[in-house]
Amino acid sequence: MKIARIVALIGAISALIGVGLGLLLPELMAWYRLELSTGEGYYLNGLGFLTIRGAIIDREDSLLVLIGGIGTILGAILCIISAIKESKKIGFFGGVLMLLGPVLLIVELAARVGDFTTAIGTFVDGLGKGIFWGSWDDGFTLYTWELWIGFYMSAAGGFLGLLGGVAY
């Protein structure tokens, strides 16, 4: 079906944008962010790089997010190949791989695996707030944290890739 191929391609492009632009535009396309009203910002992208607003990109010790980001990229490539070759098996596998990145980020946040996610988890647990999104005002600074645009683009891309991949 031609529509299924288009859906798979849209999913693959969305996932690639969600990962790729997280490197180039972390404030806009990160997978997870923590921003302070003082102007500080911390952004975790789909390959596990932590960007601090105005600073050099540092490598987070996030093996899960790195594996997930690479899986998302490989899955997008497989979905593109499946759209060209009209292969249901490749499309399904590509869609599953594209979903691997967002799922592993959720696992990392829930399990507090990396240094950044451990620090965020300790901070929000002390407030009695959820790790996936929330805000807190201490009277001087407003803290806001959440899953961010790159995460949702990659997750949506994974679902579209999976849907398009199995609908041939």
C-alpha positions, 0 to 999 in steps of 0.5 A: 500500500502506498499510504503505508509506505508514506506513513513509514517514511514520515515516521522515520523522518520524524524520529531522525529529526527528534534525535538529530536536532537534539544535538544541534538545537538542544533547547528546542529538541532535547529529549528531556530538559530542566530549566531554571528561571535564572536562565540555566538550562540542562538538556539531555538529547537522544544520544545521551549528551547533556548540554548546559545552556551556554556551555560545551556539550558533555557526555552523560554516562547514559549508556541506555539513552545512547543505545536507544538513540542509536536504535532509533536511528537504525530503526529509521533507516530500516523503515526507509529501506522497508518503504523502498523494498515494501518489506513488512518484516523490515518495517516492523523491526525498524518501528520497534527499534525506533521505539527503543530510544524513547522507551529506554529514556523512560527506563533510565529516568524511572531507574535513575541510571545516569548521573544526570537522571540520578540528580534529577530523581533525587531532586524531584523525589525530595519534592514529592513530584514526578520525574517525567514533568513538573515544576517547583518554585522555591520563592527565588527560582522556578524549576521546570522539568519535563520530557521534551519535544525530541522525545515526543517526535521520536516516539511518534516516529516510532509508532508511525514507523511501526504502523506503516511497516506492518500495514503493507 
